Amino acid sequence: MAARILIQASNYLEHIDQATVQRMCRNSIALQQTLSNITASREIALDQAKNFYELLCMEPDVSLHILSIKSFFLSMSFRPLTGYT
């Protein structure tokens, strides 16, 4: 659930640059550590959210190639990658 919220938040970002991606990756790691301390289990979906934000700063060709390989990204929102926000 937390990972979905982080990913959906990308629809509301006005500018996505390297600093934004780093901040969202740090947020997902901090959230993952906090949840791990509470539940004593790792939230794998937050790794996927972190990977999603890392894709946003890659070249479009590289991102699309990675997306075609990684099936777990298929259910996520690709609006930021296409420019339709």
C-alpha positions as CSV (number, residue, x, y, z in Angstrom):
1,M,0.0,0.0,0.0
2,A,2.8,2.5,0.9
3,A,4.6,1.7,-2.4
4,R,1.5,2.4,-4.4
5,I,1.1,5.7,-2.7
6,L,4.7,6.6,-3.5
7,I,4.3,5.6,-7.1
8,Q,1.0,7.4,-7.5
9,A,2.5,10.5,-6.0
10,S,4.7,10.8,-9.2
11,N,1.6,11.9,-11.1
12,Y,1.5,15.1,-8.9
13,L,5.1,16.1,-9.2
14,E,5.6,19.2,-11.4
15,H,9.3,18.5,-12.2
16,I,11.1,15.2,-12.0
17,D,14.8,15.7,-11.8
18,Q,17.7,13.9,-10.2
19,A,17.2,15.6,-6.8
20,T,13.5,14.6,-6.8
21,V,14.3,11.0,-7.6
22,Q,17.0,10.9,-4.9
23,R,14.6,12.4,-2.3
24,M,11.8,9.9,-3.2
25,C,14.3,7.0,-3.1
26,R,15.5,8.2,0.4
27,N,11.8,8.4,1.4
28,S,11.1,4.9,0.3
29,I,14.2,3.5,2.1
30,A,13.3,5.4,5.3
31,L,9.7,4.2,5.1
32,Q,10.9,0.6,4.5
33,Q,13.2,0.8,7.5
34,T,10.5,2.2,9.7
35,L,8.0,-0.5,8.7
36,S,10.7,-3.2,9.1
37,N,11.2,-2.0,12.7
38,I,7.5,-2.2,13.4
39,T,6.6,-5.4,11.6
40,A,10.0,-7.3,11.6
41,S,9.5,-8.0,7.9
42,R,10.8,-6.4,4.7
43,E,8.3,-4.6,2.4
44,I,9.5,-5.7,-1.1
45,A,7.0,-3.4,-2.8
46,L,9.0,-0.4,-1.5
47,D,12.0,-1.7,-3.4
48,Q,9.8,-1.6,-6.5
49,A,8.8,2.0,-5.7
50,K,12.4,2.9,-5.4
51,N,13.2,1.2,-8.7
52,F,10.3,3.1,-10.3
53,Y,11.7,6.5,-9.3
54,E,15.2,5.5,-10.5
55,L,13.7,4.7,-13.9
56,L,12.4,8.3,-14.2
57,C,16.0,9.7,-14.5
58,M,17.2,7.2,-17.1
59,E,17.2,7.8,-20.9
60,P,13.8,6.8,-22.4
61,D,15.3,4.0,-24.5
62,V,17.0,2.5,-21.4
63,S,13.8,2.8,-19.3
64,L,11.7,1.2,-22.0
65,H,14.2,-1.7,-22.3
66,I,14.2,-2.3,-18.6
67,L,10.4,-2.1,-18.4
68,S,10.1,-4.7,-21.2
69,I,12.2,-7.0,-19.1
70,K,10.9,-6.4,-15.6
71,S,7.3,-7.7,-15.4
72,F,6.6,-6.3,-12.0
73,F,6.5,-2.8,-13.4
74,L,3.6,-3.6,-15.7
75,S,0.9,-2.8,-13.0
76,M,2.4,0.6,-12.1
77,S,1.6,4.0,-13.5
78,F,3.8,5.0,-16.5
79,R,2.3,8.5,-16.9
80,P,5.6,10.3,-15.8
81,L,7.5,8.3,-18.4
82,T,5.2,9.3,-21.3
83,G,4.9,13.0,-20.4
84,Y,1.1,12.8,-20.0
85,T,0.5,14.1,-16.5
